[in-house]
């Protein structure tokens, strides 16, 4: 086992797999009264272990699958194949911010035109964080009544045009008026004048979320935009085009009706 664990490149993975394999070996000994022989281990025994983890220990699907992954990987190292499926993991829906929560988040950033512009883009255009940090000044087109962003290099390396509402245009104009002259083509810059990274934006959103006492990430804001768009009557095909999805099924994963929307749907039927 030590020889196998030494082949793993991630120390954290090696530590977790060592614990998982030791845990299985202890269960095997307690169940059978014998030490586990990895070269003779059967799928029946692993299925029994999986059932034990689910019904007796009541572990989450993610925890069960981690243990099975360790077993599969170790047996693969020994030249064996383990064909045991783990429990299906259901990804919980991302919670969209309410109007009040979004308002608090934006209020927390009011002292920075740059950060206010970024938050507005995430929450009111549905851009991915990677798309925001790659925007150029020339990608912004605005006039008195309308505005568009040219988004390049999204998933699938596709270019799309995203409309800007009044709040986003106002926030972008405030940032562009304040943005240092001669700072290059990147729309958003760090405090040192360098292009922002995705991690910079993630940390920034986390800090304002802490100040506003809300739970928010860049993906939460993208989901908030999608949810609000559907509530305003935007059809899924149009929303998919704005979000940069090539398949409507992808867009559908963002949409989780609230209790209020479900109640409204049955009123008058």
Backbone as a ProteinNet text record, in pm:
[ID]
protein_1_A
[PRIMARY]
XXXXXXXXXXXXXXXXXXXXXXXXXXXXXXXXXXXXXXXXXXXXXXXXXXXXXXXXXXXXXXXXXXXXXXXXXXXXXXXXXXXXXXXXXXXXXXXXXXXXXXXXXXXXXXXXXXXXXXXXXXXXXXXXXXXXXXXXXXXXXXXXXXXXXXXXXXXXXXXXXXXXXXXXXXXXXXXXXXXXXXXXXXXXXXXXXXXXXXXXXXXXXXXXXXXXXXXXXXXXXXXXXXXXXXXXXXXXXXXXXXXXXXXXXXXXXXXXXXXXXXXXXXXXX
[TERTIARY]
82.8	0	86.9	196.8	285.6	344.2	379.1	434.1	331.1	206.5	99.3	77.5	67.6	40.8	152.6	273.6	386.2	374.3	288.5	271	173	97.8	-1.2	68.7	32	100.3	50.9	-71.2	-128	-113.9	-41.8	-29.4	-165.9	-257.1	-389.9	-466.3	-458.4	-524.4	-462.6	-330	-262.5	-307.4	-321.4	-364.9	-507.9	-595.7	-736.4	-750.4	-674.7	-682.2	-624.6	-517.3	-461.1	-566	-633.2	-736.2	-850.3	-890.7	-1001.8	-965.9	-845.1	-802.8	-786.3	-732.1	-718.2	-854.8	-946.9	-1083	-1149.2	-1130.2	-1187.4	-1124.9	-992.7	-924.7	-974.9	-998.5	-1051.7	-1191.7	-1277	-1413.3	-1408	-1319.7	-1309.6	-1272	-1174.6	-1130.2	-1240.2	-1309.4	-1417.6	-1532.8	-1555.7	-1668.5	-1637	-1515.4	-1481	-1390.7	-1324.6	-1230.8	-1095.9	-1074.2	-946.9	-894.5	-766.1	-707.3	-745.4	-758.7	-798.5	-683.5	-714	-619.4	-663.3	-593.9	-635.9	-641.2	-557.5	-554.9	-672.6	-742.5	-857.8	-988.3	-983.9	-1104	-1209.4	-1334.4	-1442	-1535.7	-1609.6	-1707	-1818.5	-1849.7	-1953.7	-1915.9	-1791	-1745.2	-1747.4	-1709.6	-1709.7	-1852.6	-1944.4	-2085.3	-2139.7	-2100.1	-2141.5	-2088.4	-1964.9	-1903.9	-1978.3	-2013.9	-2088.9	-2223	-2290.8	-2419	-2400.1	-2292.3	-2261.2	-2240.7	-2167.3	-2141.2	-2270.1	-2361.8	-2485.4	-2591	-2607.3	-2718.8	-2681.9	-2559.1	-2517.2	-2452	-2353.7	-2283.4	-2354.4	-2443.4	-2522.9	-2435.3	-2332.2	-2244	-2308.2	-2266.8	-2317.8	-2265.3	-2334.3	-2283.6	-2140	-2104.6	-1968.1	-1866	-1898.5	-1806.6	-1792.9	-1904.6	-1899.7	-1816.9	-1838.5	-1767	-1618	-1580.8	-1439.1	-1373.8	-1439.3	-1384.7	-1377.1	-1478.6	-1475.5	-1366.6	-1345.2	-1239.3	-1103.3	-1082	-955.3	-937.5	-1044.2	-1036.6	-1009.3	-1081.1	-1060.6	-916.7	-868.5	-735.2	-628.5	-641.3	-543	-546.5	-665.8	-676.3	-624.2	-645.6	-591	-438.7	-381.2	-236	-188.5	-275.6	-242.7	-278.4	-327.4	-362.8	-501.5	-587.5	-722.9	-823.6	-946.4	-1053.2	-1170.8	-1214.6	-1327.9	-1450	-1552.6	-1673.4	-1786.8	-1779.9	-1884.3	-1922.3	-2049.2	-2095.1	-2125.9	-2088.3	-2120.1	-2256.8	-2306.3	-2437.5	-2431	-2540.9	-2547.6	-2544.4	-2458.8	-2449.7	-2540.9	-2627.4	-2718.4	-2663.7	-2628.2	-2575.2	-2688	-2680.3	-2787.6	-2792.5	-2911.1	-2921	-2852.1	-2793.9	-2731.9	-2842.4	-2827.9	-2930.5	-2913	-3019.2	-3016.1	-3035.5	-2972.3	-2989.6	-3126	-3186.3	-3309.1	-3273.6	-3376	-3351.3	-3281.7	-3324.2	-3263.5	-3117.2	-3087	-2949.1	-2858.6	-2909.7	-2829.9	-2807.2	-2909.3	-2894.8	-2789.9	-2787.9	-2687.6	-2547.3	-2533.6	-2401.7	-2349.3	-2436.1	-2395.4	-2366.7	-2444.7	-2422.2	-2285.7	-2244.3	-2115.4	-1998.6	-2020.2	-1912.1	-1919.1	-2007.2	-2030.5	-1906.9	-1810.2	-1691.5	-1594.2	-1618.7	-1527.4	-1604.1	-1573.4	-1642	-1605	-1479.8	-1438.8	-1516.3	-1521.8	-1588.1	-1738.7	-1796.6	-1939.9	-1969.4	-1882.2	-1901.5	-1891.5	-1796.5	-1778.7	-1899.7	-1945.1	-2061.8	-2185.1	-2202.4	-2316.1	-2307.2	-2188.7	-2172.8	-2206.3	-2158.3	-2185.1	-2333.3	-2397.9	-2536.6	-2639.7	-2600.9	-2700.3	-2671.2	-2566.7	-2544.6	-2522.1	-2493.4	-2471.9	-2338.2	-2241.9	-2110.8	-2041.5	-1961.5	-1875.4	-1759.5	-1702.7	-1593.5	-1475.2	-1449.6	-1340	-1363.3	-1489.7	-1522.6	-1506.1	-1538.1	-1525.3	-1379.6	-1289.4	-1149.5	-1080.7	-1139.7	-1079	-1139.8	-1231.6	-1290.8	-1188.1	-1201.3	-1118.3	-1203.9	-1137.3	-1210.5	-1291.7	-1235.2	-1303.6	-1421.6	-1440.2	-1554.5	-1682.3	-1669.5	-1784.3	-1834.7	-1964	-2026.4	-2150.3	-2150.6	-2262.9	-2300.7	-2431.7	-2480.8	-2582.9	-2659.6	-2751.4	-2857.2	-2903.4	-3018.1	-2990.4	-2875	-2847	-2697.6	-2664	-2524.2	-2507.6	-2389	-2360	-2217.3	-2198.8	-2064.5	-2033.7	-1914.2	-1866.9	-1785.7	-1835.3	-1771.4	-1697.6	-1567	-1484.2	-1425.6	-1399.9	-1329.8	-1408.4	-1541.5	-1620.6	-1603.8	-1689.2	-1680.4	-1702.7	-1619.2	-1626.8	-1558.6	-1492.6	-1420.7	-1510.9	-1635.7	-1732.4	-1742.2	-1775.9	-1798.3	-1947.7	-1994.1	-2135.5	-2150.3	-2268.5	-2297	-2403.8	-2373.2	-2460.2	-2511.5	-2642.9	-2699.1	-2671.6	-2661.7	-2636.8	-2757.4	-2810.3	-2922.9	-2871.1	-2963.1	-2925.7	-2830.5	-2854.8	-2767.9	-2625.8	-2612.3	-2478.5	-2407.6	-2481	-2420.1	-2371.6	-2453	-2415	-2289.7	-2285.1	-2170.3	-2043.8	-2057.4	-1941.7	-1891.5	-1983.2	-1942.9	-1865.4	-1914.1	-1844.4	-1702.3	-1686.4	-1552.6	-1464.7	-1519.5	-1439.7	-1395.8	-1480.1	-1442.5	-1326.8	-1318	-1216.5	-1093.7	-1111.3	-1002.7	-879.7	-759.6	-638	-616.5	-577.5	-550.2	-419.1	-414.5	-292.3	-262.7	-367.1	-346.5	-356.5	-354.7	-363.2	-505	-523.5	-653.2	-746.4	-694.4	-779.8	-879.2	-1006.1	-1110.1	-1089.7	-1059	-1044.7	-900.6	-852.6	-714.6	-709.4	-601.5	-580.2	-532.2	-515.8	-468.6	-329.4	-251.9	-116.1	-111.9	-229.9	-234.5	-222.5	-217.7	-209.4	-350.1	-366.6	-498.7	-546.4	-676.6	-733.7	-730.7	-718.6	-730.2	-866.2	-905.4	-1031.2	-1029.4	-914.7	-904.1	-923.4	-873.3	-893.3	-1042.7	-1119.7	-1262.9	-1334.3	-1294.7	-1357.3	-1335	-1213.6	-1184.9	-1263.7	-1273.9	-1346.7	-1494.3	-1556.8	-1697.3	-1713.9	-1622	-1629.9	-1621.5	-1536.3	-1521.5	-1648	-1705.9	-1828.6	-1945	-1946.4	-2051.7	-2040.9	-1918.2	-1898.4	-1950.5	-1917.1	-1961.3	-2113.9	-2174	-2319.5	-2395.6	-2322.1	-2384.4	-2476.4	-2427.8	-2500.8	-2405.6	-2461.3	-2379.7	-2375.4	-2258.3	-2248.5	-2110.5	-2108.3	-1987.5	-2016.1	-1916.5	-1946.2	-2051.4	-2048.2	-2147.9	-2286.4	-2293.5	-2422.6	-2483.3	-2399.9	-2449.9	-2495.4	-2424.2	-2467.1	-2601.6	-2616.3	-2743	-2854.7	-2820.3	-2918.5	-2970.5	-2879.9	-2921.8	-3017.5	-2983	-3067.2	-3204.8	-3208.4	-3335.9	-3422.7	-3362.9	-3438.8	-3488.1	-3408.1	-3448.3	-3572.7	-3575.3	-3691.6	-3813.3	-3793.4	-3905.3	-3960.7	-3877	-3921.2	-3982.9	-3986.4	-4050.4	-3958.5	-3826.7	-3732.6	-3741.6	-3754.2	-3765.5	-3628.3	-3629.5	-3506.3	-3408.9	-3457.8	-3369.3	-3293.5	-3365.1	-3298.8	-3198.2	-3235.9	-3146.2	-3020.7	-3037.9	-2922.5	-2824.9	-2878.4	-2791.7	-2715	-2781.1	-2714.4	-2606	-2636.2	-2541.7	-2429	-2445.5	-2341.9	-2350.5	-2472	-2492.4	-2524.5	-2463.8	-2494.3	-2612.4	-2646.8	-2757.3	-2855.8	-2984.7	-3087.5	-3088.7	-3046.9	-3045.1	-2950.2	-2841.8	-2746.4	-2811.7	-2886.3	-2955.8	-3057.6	-3125.1	-3227.9	-3175.9	-3046.6	-2990.8	-2979.7	-2984.2	-2977.7	-3113	-3218.8	-3351.4	-3422.3	-3443.4	-3510.5	-3621.3	-3746.4	-3856.5	-3863.2	-3891.8	-3909	-4048.9	-4068.4	-4201	-4304.8	-4264.8	-4357.4	-4400.6	-4303.6	-4335.7	-4426	-4400.6	-4485.7	-4627.8	-4640.5	-4772.8	-4844.7	-4771.9	-4831.2	-4878	-4803.8	-4834.7	-4970.2	-5012	-5137.1	-5255.6	-5227	-5337.3	-5426	-5551.4	-5645	-5662.3	-5593.2	-5608.9	-5736.8
-120.1	0	126.1	123.5	239.6	269.4	163.4	180.7	247.1	204.3	264.1	409.9	439.1	576	670.6	619.8	703.6	746.2	677.2	713.5	828.1	861.1	968.7	1104	1194.3	1323.7	1423.5	1403.9	1497.4	1441.1	1510.2	1462.7	1450.7	1543.4	1539.5	1414.5	1383.6	1262.8	1139	1136.1	1021	1000.2	1109	1100.4	1048.3	1100.4	1058.1	912.6	872.2	733.9	636.7	677.8	591.2	565.6	671.6	658.3	569.3	588.1	509.1	361.2	331	191	125.3	199.1	145.3	119.9	211	196.5	71.7	49	-70.7	-196.6	-195.4	-312.8	-345.1	-242.4	-264.4	-324	-269.9	-323.3	-468.8	-498.4	-635.1	-732.8	-693.5	-781.1	-801.5	-693.8	-703.8	-788.4	-784.1	-855.5	-1003	-1032	-1169.3	-1240.2	-1164.7	-1225.8	-1254.1	-1210.2	-1234.3	-1103.5	-1099.3	-982.7	-981.6	-862.5	-852.1	-892.8	-974.3	-1009.3	-932.4	-823.2	-733.7	-803.6	-905.6	-974.9	-1070.1	-1099.8	-1191	-1121.5	-990.7	-916	-926.2	-947.6	-964.6	-844.4	-830.6	-721.5	-739.3	-863.3	-889	-824.8	-840.4	-783.2	-630.4	-573.7	-428.7	-376.2	-448.5	-408.6	-413.7	-515.6	-523.3	-403.1	-364.4	-249.6	-121.2	-108.9	8.6	18.1	-96.4	-98.3	-59.9	-107.2	-72.4	78.3	138.1	282.4	362.7	312.6	386.8	365.5	241.1	209.8	215.5	177.5	177.1	309.5	349.4	474.6	597.2	574	681.6	796.1	756.6	856	914.4	1034.1	1099.4	1027.5	1042.3	982.2	1022.9	1147.9	1194.4	1119.3	1095.9	1025.1	878.2	816.6	677.2	666.4	756.5	751.2	777	858.5	879.1	748	672	544.8	443	441.6	350.4	389.8	520.1	567	520.1	523.6	476.1	326.4	249.9	105.7	77.7	145.6	124.4	155.7	269.1	312.6	214.9	169.3	76.6	-56.8	-107.7	-234.3	-221.2	-105.4	-81.6	-88.5	-35.4	-41.6	-186.6	-273.9	-416.8	-495.1	-422.8	-489.1	-547.7	-502.6	-554.4	-445.2	-485.3	-391.4	-415	-309.8	-319.7	-256.9	-336.5	-287.7	-278	-175.7	-148.2	-1.2	24.3	162	223	346.2	417.3	481.4	534.3	602.5	729.2	761.5	881.6	1005.5	1099.8	1225.4	1328.3	1386.2	1489.3	1623.9	1706.3	1838	1929.6	1983.7	2072.3	2197.9	2252	2371.5	2490.3	2574	2696.2	2792.7	2852.8	2943.3	3080.3	3129.9	3265	3366.9	3482.5	3588.4	3654.1	3693.3	3771.4	3914.5	3995.1	4136	4205.9	4175.4	4238.5	4197.9	4069.3	4021.4	4081.2	4087.6	4148.5	4296.3	4363.3	4503.6	4525.8	4441	4452.2	4428.3	4331.5	4301.6	4420.1	4479	4594.3	4715.2	4730.5	4842.1	4831.1	4707	4686.3	4731.3	4732.9	4767.9	4911.5	4991	5125.8	5215.1	5186.4	5270.2	5245.5	5143.8	5109.6	5100.9	5189.5	5183.9	5057.3	5013.2	4889.6	4770	4753.1	4636.7	4641	4761.1	4774.8	4734.1	4771.1	4732.8	4581.9	4519.9	4374.9	4301.6	4343.2	4278.5	4293.7	4409.9	4430.4	4341.5	4325.5	4237.2	4093	4047.2	3909.3	3886.2	3983.1	3964.2	4006.9	4092.2	4147.3	4119.3	4039.5	3990	3839.7	3781.1	3637	3591.1	3681.6	3641.2	3547.7	3456.9	3374	3459.4	3421.7	3500.9	3505.9	3396	3394	3487.8	3506	3597.8	3742.7	3771.1	3908.1	3952.3	3867	3909.3	3919.2	3860.9	3869.4	3979.1	4057.4	4166.6	4274.7	4330.9	4443.9	4570.2	4683	4810	4817.4	4769.9	4775.3	4682.1	4593.8	4501.5	4568.3	4688.4	4760.1	4861.5	4854	4948.4	5005.1	5135.8	5197	5329.8	5357.1	5490.5	5528.2	5631.2	5679.1	5579.6	5496.3	5410.4	5261.1	5222.2	5079.4	5054	4927.7	4890.1	4741.2	4703.9	4563.3	4531.8	4405.8	4354.4	4249.2	4251.5	4141.4	4049.3	3930.3	3833.8	3731.8	3728.5	3637.4	3528.9	3415.6	3309.6	3245.7	3240.6	3167.1	3018.2	2937.1	2792.8	2761.3	2672.2	2641.2	2746.2	2843.1	2950.9	3026.7	3046.8	3116.8	3263.4	3346.4	3488.4	3514.8	3594.4	3628.2	3773.7	3830.2	3968.4	3968.5	4036.4	4036.3	4177.7	4195.3	4329.1	4378.1	4508.9	4571	4654.8	4632.1	4714.4	4846.1	4930.3	5062.6	5062.3	4973	4968	4929.8	4832.9	4789.2	4899.7	4965.6	5074.7	5186	5220.2	5325.5	5286.2	5159.6	5113.3	5109	5064.3	5059.5	5199.1	5290.9	5427.9	5490	5466.3	5520.4	5465.1	5335.8	5276.1	5327.9	5336.6	5384.4	5529.4	5611	5749.9	5757.4	5657.3	5658.4	5574.9	5485.6	5393.4	5471.4	5432.1	5505.2	5507.4	5622.3	5636	5563.5	5509.3	5441.4	5314.8	5250.1	5130	5001.3	5011.7	4891.6	4860.3	4743.1	4707	4637.3	4580.9	4506.1	4599.4	4557.8	4643.6	4661.9	4552.2	4559.6	4533.1	4615.1	4608.1	4585.9	4526.2	4510.6	4643	4646.3	4768.4	4807.5	4710.3	4738.1	4767.7	4771	4801.3	4682	4562.4	4441.1	4386.9	4303.3	4244.3	4161.1	4164.7	4084.4	3936.7	3852	3708.1	3662.2	3540.6	3485.5	3478.1	3440.8	3430	3565.4	3671.4	3806.4	3836.9	3803.1	3832.2	3745.2	3618.6	3530	3580.8	3626.2	3680.6	3808.8	3891.8	4017.6	3992.2	3900.8	3869	3811.2	3724.5	3664.3	3770.9	3871.1	3975.7	4060.5	4099.7	4178.9	4096.6	3967.3	3880.5	3873.8	3869.2	3868	3997.4	4110.3	4240.1	4250.9	4202.4	4212.9	4103.9	4007.5	3894.7	3814.2	3785.4	3699	3591.1	3484.7	3378.9	3400.1	3430.7	3461.4	3428.4	3373.7	3351.4	3405.3	3415.9	3456.4	3367.3	3237.1	3148.1	3174.1	3210.5	3247.6	3365.5	3462	3580	3543.8	3454.5	3407	3336.9	3255.4	3185.3	3283.6	3387.2	3489.7	3558.2	3589.3	3650.1	3558	3429.4	3334.6	3323	3314.8	3302.4	3425.6	3544.4	3668.5	3684.1	3639.2	3649.1	3564.9	3443.3	3356.4	3416.7	3471.9	3533	3654.1	3719.7	3834.6	3791.6	3660	3611.2	3582.5	3587	3555.4	3406.2	3370.3	3228.5	3161.9	3029.4	2954.8	2966.8	2967.8	2978.2	3110.7	3220.2	3351.3	3354.9	3300.3	3298.8	3216.8	3104.2	3021.4	3099.3	3179.9	3260.6	3364.8	3425.7	3527	3463.5	3347	3280.3	3209.4	3190.5	3122.5	2971.8	2919.6	2774.9	2725.3	2614.6	2556.7	2459.6	2413.6	2319.5	2376	2365.3	2416.2	2339.8	2212.3	2133.6	2195.1	2254.5	2318.7	2436.1	2515.5	2629.8	2582.6	2472.9	2421.2	2386.9	2353	2317	2436.8	2557.2	2676.9	2712.6	2653.9	2705.2	2614.3	2665.5	2590	2677.9	2643.4	2730	2746.2	2867.4	2893.8	2851.3	2844.6	2808.8	2910.4	3039	3143.5	3124.1	3089.7	3068.1	2945.2	2841.1	2721.8	2755.5	2834	2874.2	2957.5	3053.3	3138.3	3056.2	2949.4	2869.2	2799.7	2765.4	2691.2	2782	2908.6	2999.4	3019.1	3002.1	3025	2907.6	2796.4	2679.5	2603.8
0	0	0	76.5	80.7	-56.9	-127.9	-263.2	-354.3	-342.8	-423.3	-386.8	-257.3	-213.5	-255.3	-266.8	-308.6	-454.4	-531.7	-673.1	-690.8	-588	-597.4	-589.4	-680.5	-687.5	-583.2	-535.4	-437.2	-296.4	-207.5	-69	0.6	-30.8	32	-13	-144	-193.4	-131.5	-120.8	-60.2	83.4	156.3	296	306.4	219.5	224.1	179.1	76.9	28.3	130.8	200.1	303.5	413.1	453.5	556.9	508.6	381	327.1	318.4	273.5	259.2	396.1	492.3	628.1	689.9	664.4	716.3	658.8	528.1	465.9	525.3	542.7	597.1	737.3	819.5	954.5	948.5	859.5	844.8	800	706.4	653.1	764.8	845.6	954.7	1057.7	1093	1190.3	1137.2	1005.3	945.4	922.4	877.3	837.3	937	1024.3	1118.3	1056.3	933.5	863.8	806.5	778.2	714.5	567.3	510.8	371.9	280	180.8	74.4	-49.4	-78.4	-186	-321.1	-339.9	-468.9	-486.7	-378.3	-386.5	-351.9	-333.5	-296.9	-407.2	-368.9	-466.5	-466.1	-575.7	-584.7	-482.5	-446.5	-347	-213.9	-175.3	-48.3	-52.1	-164.9	-177.2	-177.3	-238.9	-235.9	-93.4	-18.4	122.5	199.7	170.5	237.4	200.3	73.1	27.9	100	112.6	184	330	391	529.9	544.9	453.9	460.7	447.3	362.8	337.4	445.9	490.5	580.8	728.9	761.9	902.2	940.1	861.2	893.3	836.4	739.3	678.7	624.3	552.1	491.9	367	332.8	211.8	88	-26.7	-150.8	-181.7	-155.5	-184.2	-99	28.2	117.6	77.4	38.3	-7.1	-134.6	-227.9	-355.6	-338.7	-240.8	-212.8	-171.5	-85.4	-39.3	-153	-237.8	-353.1	-450.9	-467.1	-557.5	-509	-378.3	-321.9	-349.3	-330.1	-355.6	-503.4	-591.4	-735	-775.3	-726.5	-764.6	-714.4	-591.5	-536.4	-610.3	-636.3	-708.4	-851.5	-912.7	-1046.8	-1044.2	-936.3	-917.6	-909.8	-857.3	-845.7	-971.8	-1072.7	-1198.6	-1200.1	-1110.2	-1102.3	-1135.6	-1171.7	-1203.4	-1109.8	-1045.6	-953.4	-1018.8	-1043.3	-1108.2	-1006.2	-925.5	-827.6	-841.9	-871.8	-886.2	-750.2	-736.5	-614	-622.6	-512.2	-512.5	-596.2	-658.1	-741.3	-654.2	-693.4	-620.6	-685.9	-607.1	-655.3	-612.6	-710.1	-679.3	-635.8	-515.1	-469.8	-555	-578.3	-660.7	-595.5	-680	-630	-589.6	-473.1	-423.7	-488.4	-547.6	-604.5	-492.9	-507.3	-409.3	-426.8	-315.6	-321.4	-359.2	-390.6	-423.2	-307.1	-185.6	-67.7	-53.9	-71.7	-57	-164.2	-287.5	-394.2	-365.7	-316.4	-282.5	-175.4	-74.1	32.6	-21.2	-109.9	-167.6	-248.4	-330	-409.5	-321.1	-214.1	-123	-55.5	-27	38.9	-48.6	-181.4	-275.1	-323.6	-267.7	-320.8	-320.7	-236.2	-232.6	-346.5	-429.7	-539.7	-669.9	-764.7	-894.5	-970.1	-956.6	-1025.5	-975	-842.7	-784.8	-808.9	-802.8	-831.7	-974.4	-1068.4	-1208.8	-1225.4	-1158.7	-1170.5	-1112.2	-994.5	-933.7	-1021.2	-1080.6	-1170	-1292.8	-1347.2	-1463.1	-1427.3	-1313.4	-1271.9	-1245.9	-1178.4	-1134.1	-1237	-1335.1	-1426.8	-1573.9	-1599.5	-1736.5	-1736.6	-1618.7	-1610.2	-1662.5	-1675.2	-1724.1	-1625.6	-1678.3	-1595.5	-1546.2	-1432.9	-1377.1	-1473.4	-1544	-1640.5	-1757.1	-1792.7	-1901.6	-1858.2	-1733.2	-1681.6	-1682.9	-1636.1	-1624	-1759.3	-1863.5	-1996.8	-2083.9	-2027.8	-2105.2	-2136.8	-2257.2	-2298.9	-2302.8	-2295.9	-2302.1	-2430.4	-2540.6	-2668.9	-2681.7	-2582	-2584.9	-2534.8	-2480.1	-2424.2	-2527	-2557.3	-2649.8	-2581	-2557.1	-2486.3	-2549.5	-2543.9	-2577.2	-2470.2	-2493	-2390.5	-2349.6	-2441.7	-2412.2	-2420.2	-2465.3	-2479	-2465.1	-2454.6	-2444.3	-2466.5	-2514.6	-2543.1	-2500.6	-2465.8	-2441.9	-2546.9	-2599.4	-2682.5	-2593	-2573.6	-2484.1	-2569.3	-2553.5	-2632.7	-2543.1	-2604.6	-2532.4	-2421.1	-2433.9	-2335.7	-2359	-2296.9	-2316.8	-2464.2	-2517.5	-2659.7	-2744.5	-2676.9	-2746.3	-2843.1	-2801.6	-2886.7	-2845.9	-2943.3	-2917.9	-2917.7	-2820.2	-2816.2	-2773.6	-2798.7	-2762.7	-2653.5	-2543.7	-2426.3	-2402.8	-2388.7	-2365.2	-2223.3	-2209	-2079.2	-2039.9	-1919.5	-1875.6	-1817	-1774.4	-1728	-1609.6	-1511.8	-1394.1	-1432	-1521.9	-1562.3	-1640.7	-1729.6	-1806.9	-1714.7	-1615.8	-1521.8	-1443.6	-1397.9	-1320.5	-1406.8	-1530.9	-1620.1	-1654.4	-1678	-1710.1	-1594.3	-1471.2	-1354.2	-1345	-1374.9	-1370.1	-1483.5	-1603.7	-1716.6	-1697.4	-1632.7	-1605.4	-1505.7	-1418.9	-1313.6	-1350.1	-1445.4	-1482.4	-1529.2	-1482	-1519.8	-1671.6	-1722.7	-1865.7	-1899.5	-2019.8	-2064.1	-1988.1	-1934.8	-1852.7	-1933.6	-2066.8	-2148.7	-2190.8	-2248.8	-2306.3	-2209	-2099.9	-2007.6	-1940.3	-1936.7	-1879.2	-1729.2	-1659.8	-1514.5	-1473.5	-1381.6	-1336.6	-1185.9	-1140.6	-996.8	-938.5	-807.9	-741.8	-790.1	-838.1	-885.7	-1035.6	-1100	-1241.1	-1333.1	-1275.7	-1356.5	-1383.2	-1488.1	-1514.6	-1395.3	-1370	-1262.4	-1297.8	-1196.4	-1215.2	-1165.1	-1201.8	-1151.6	-999.1	-944.2	-799.3	-732.6	-796.1	-741.8	-727.1	-831.2	-830.1	-727.1	-718.7	-619.9	-478.3	-449.9	-316.7	-292	-395.9	-381.4	-350.3	-422.9	-398.3	-258.3	-217.9	-84.4	24.5	6.2	106.5	116.9	4	9.4	62.6	31.5	85.1	237	287.6	432.3	495.1	431.4	484	481.5	372.2	355.7	429.9	487.3	559.3	468.4	345.9	253.3	203.9	149.7	91.4	-59.4	-112.4	-254.9	-308.1	-429.1	-507.3	-646.4	-733.9	-871.8	-937.6	-908.4	-968.1	-911.1	-782.6	-723.9	-800	-836.5	-907.1	-1048.1	-1113.1	-1246.1	-1234.7	-1132	-1111	-1076.4	-1000.7	-966.3	-1092	-1183.2	-1309.5	-1385.1	-1395.3	-1469.4	-1405.5	-1273.1	-1202	-1222.7	-1209.3	-1225	-1368.5	-1465.1	-1605.1	-1632.2	-1580.8	-1598.6	-1531	-1412.3	-1340.6	-1415.2	-1495.6	-1575.3	-1708.4	-1733.2	-1853.5	-1969.5	-1949.1	-2056.5	-2086.8	-2213.6	-2248.4	-2238.6	-2225	-2200.5	-2317.2	-2440.5	-2556.6	-2556.7	-2525.6	-2519.4	-2406	-2291.1	-2176.7	-2207.4	-2277.2	-2314.1	-2401.2	-2492.8	-2579.7	-2498.5	-2400.4	-2317.9	-2231.8	-2175.4	-2086	-2160.6	-2291.1	-2367.7	-2362.4	-2345.7	-2344.2	-2484.3	-2524	-2654.3	-2646.9	-2526	-2508.2	-2406.3	-2436.8	-2346	-2213.9	-2217.7	-2094.2	-1992.2	-2041.7	-1951	-1880.3	-1955.6	-1896.8	-1794.1	-1824.3	-1734.8	-1596.6	-1587.1	-1456.6	-1363.4	-1419.2	-1335.4	-1275	-1328.2	-1297.1	-1197.4	-1079.3	-973.2	-917.8	-944.2	-902.2	-751.1	-708.7	-566.4	-523.7	-393.3	-341	-386.1	-392.4	-435.6	-580.2	-666.4	-808.3	-826.7	-749	-757.4	-714.6	-608	-560.5	-666.4	-727.7	-830.8	-950.7	-980.5	-1098.8	-1088.9	-965.8	-951.4	-919.9	-889.1	-860.4	-984.9	-966.7	-1077.3	-1171.3	-1145.8	-1235.1	-1198.2
[MASK]
+++++++++++++++++++++++++++++++++++++++++++++++++++++++++++++++++++++++++++++++++++++++++++++++++++++++++++++++++++++++++++++++++++++++++++++++++++++++++++++++++++++++++++++++++++++++++++++++++++++++++++++++++++++++++++++++++++++++++++++++++++++++++++++++++++++++++++++

